[in-house]
Amino acid sequence: MILRRIQEVPLQEYLVIHVECVQCNHIFGDDEDEFGICPQCETQQPESGSWAKEELAHISHLESQGMHEEAVADAMEVLHMATDIHYGDWPLAHSLAETIRRNCEAGGLVEQLQRHELLWKRIEAMEMGGDPDKVGRYERTRNPD
């Protein structure tokens, strides 16, 4: 299993998160593809979700069998790993969030959906470096009501 290394750098009162190359520790900028080829050492970076293929296949199987509560529980476990401060995979996290929402709705899992949405708000804030202005702008675009 290859996990991506993420560094946390304190900046004023916010936590800034950046992704490093698995080979040379090059820090990817906001405009660089952290899942592409490293511009410094030319090493192909691991594909989003590649570290969790077995888990994702199992979640998909549970969902296809109508085992929505089990699918949500397993997806939440992988979501916690995908958003870990040291090893993060934001594209996978977004995909898992949709999987969790879909299974909660299909299985009528109201309590699990509420817990997920509270967690997801914290995840979004962390993804944006904790900047309250960025989080507020994002929330307004996500929930225009």
C-alpha positions as CSV (number, residue, x, y, z in Angstrom):
1,M,0.0,0.0,0.0
2,I,1.5,3.4,-1.0
3,L,0.2,6.3,1.0
4,R,0.8,9.9,0.1
5,R,2.6,12.0,2.6
6,I,1.0,15.2,3.6
7,Q,2.9,17.8,5.7
8,E,1.2,20.2,8.0
9,V,2.7,23.7,8.3
10,P,1.4,26.2,10.8
11,L,0.7,29.5,9.3
12,Q,-0.6,32.2,11.7
13,E,-3.6,30.5,13.3
14,Y,-4.4,28.3,10.3
15,L,-3.2,24.9,9.4
16,V,-1.8,24.7,5.9
17,I,-1.6,21.3,4.3
18,H,0.5,20.4,1.4
19,V,1.3,17.2,-0.5
20,E,4.8,15.8,-1.1
21,C,6.2,13.6,-3.8
22,V,6.5,9.9,-2.7
23,Q,10.0,9.8,-4.1
24,C,11.8,13.2,-3.6
25,N,9.5,15.1,-1.2
26,H,8.9,17.9,-3.7
27,I,6.0,20.0,-2.4
28,F,3.2,20.2,-4.9
29,G,1.8,23.7,-5.4
30,D,-1.9,24.4,-5.7
31,D,-1.6,24.4,-9.5
32,E,0.3,21.2,-9.8
33,D,-1.2,17.7,-10.3
34,E,-0.4,15.8,-7.1
35,F,-1.6,12.6,-8.8
36,G,0.5,13.1,-11.9
37,I,4.2,13.1,-12.6
38,C,6.5,15.0,-10.1
39,P,8.0,18.0,-11.9
40,Q,11.2,17.6,-9.9
41,C,12.1,13.8,-10.1
42,E,9.5,12.7,-12.8
43,T,8.1,10.0,-10.6
44,Q,4.5,9.0,-11.3
45,Q,2.5,9.6,-8.1
46,P,0.0,7.0,-6.9
47,E,-3.5,7.3,-8.4
48,S,-6.2,8.6,-6.1
49,G,-7.8,5.6,-4.3
50,S,-5.2,3.1,-5.5
51,W,-4.4,2.3,-1.8
52,A,-8.0,1.3,-1.1
53,K,-9.0,-0.7,-4.1
54,E,-10.0,-3.8,-2.1
55,E,-12.0,-1.7,0.4
56,L,-13.8,0.2,-2.3
57,A,-14.7,-3.1,-4.1
58,H,-16.1,-4.5,-0.8
59,I,-18.1,-1.3,-0.2
60,S,-19.5,-1.5,-3.8
61,H,-20.4,-5.2,-3.2
62,L,-22.2,-4.4,0.1
63,E,-24.2,-1.6,-1.7
64,S,-25.2,-3.9,-4.6
65,Q,-26.5,-6.4,-2.0
66,G,-28.6,-3.8,-0.3
67,M,-26.5,-3.9,2.8
68,H,-26.5,-0.1,3.1
69,E,-25.7,0.2,6.9
70,E,-22.6,-2.0,6.5
71,A,-21.6,-0.1,3.3
72,V,-21.8,3.2,5.2
73,A,-19.8,1.9,8.2
74,D,-17.0,0.6,5.9
75,A,-17.0,3.8,3.8
76,M,-16.8,5.9,6.9
77,E,-13.8,3.9,8.0
78,V,-12.0,4.5,4.7
79,L,-13.1,8.2,4.7
80,H,-11.3,8.7,8.0
81,M,-8.1,7.2,6.4
82,A,-8.6,9.2,3.2
83,T,-8.8,12.5,5.2
84,D,-6.0,11.7,7.7
85,I,-3.8,14.7,8.3
86,H,-0.6,12.8,7.3
87,Y,-2.0,10.7,4.4
88,G,-4.8,12.3,2.6
89,D,-6.6,11.6,-0.6
90,W,-9.2,14.4,-1.2
91,P,-10.6,13.1,-4.5
92,L,-11.3,9.7,-2.9
93,A,-12.8,11.5,0.1
94,H,-15.3,13.3,-2.1
95,S,-16.2,10.1,-3.8
96,L,-16.7,8.3,-0.5
97,A,-18.9,11.2,0.8
98,E,-21.2,10.6,-2.2
99,T,-21.2,6.9,-1.6
100,I,-22.1,7.4,2.1
101,R,-24.9,9.9,1.2
102,R,-26.3,7.5,-1.4
103,N,-26.3,4.5,0.9
104,C,-27.8,6.6,3.8
105,E,-30.6,7.7,1.6
106,A,-31.2,4.3,0.1
107,G,-31.2,2.6,3.5
108,G,-33.1,5.3,5.3
109,L,-30.1,5.9,7.7
110,V,-31.0,9.3,9.0
111,E,-28.7,9.2,12.1
112,Q,-25.7,8.1,10.1
113,L,-26.3,10.7,7.4
114,Q,-26.5,13.5,10.1
115,R,-23.2,12.2,11.7
116,H,-21.6,12.1,8.2
117,E,-22.7,15.6,7.4
118,L,-21.2,17.0,10.6
119,L,-17.9,15.2,9.9
120,W,-17.9,16.4,6.3
121,K,-18.1,20.0,7.4
122,R,-15.0,19.5,9.5
123,I,-13.3,17.7,6.6
124,E,-14.1,20.5,4.2
125,A,-12.7,23.1,6.6
126,M,-9.5,21.0,7.0
127,E,-9.2,20.6,3.2
128,M,-9.2,24.4,2.8
129,G,-6.5,24.9,5.5
130,G,-9.0,26.0,8.1
131,D,-9.4,29.5,6.6
132,P,-12.9,30.6,7.8
133,D,-13.3,32.9,4.8
134,K,-12.6,30.1,2.3
135,V,-14.9,27.7,4.2
136,G,-17.7,30.3,4.3
137,R,-17.4,31.0,0.6
138,Y,-17.5,27.3,-0.2
139,E,-20.5,26.6,2.1
140,R,-22.4,29.4,0.3
141,T,-21.7,27.9,-3.1
142,R,-22.6,24.4,-1.8
143,N,-25.8,25.5,0.0
144,P,-27.1,28.6,-1.8
145,D,-30.3,28.8,0.4
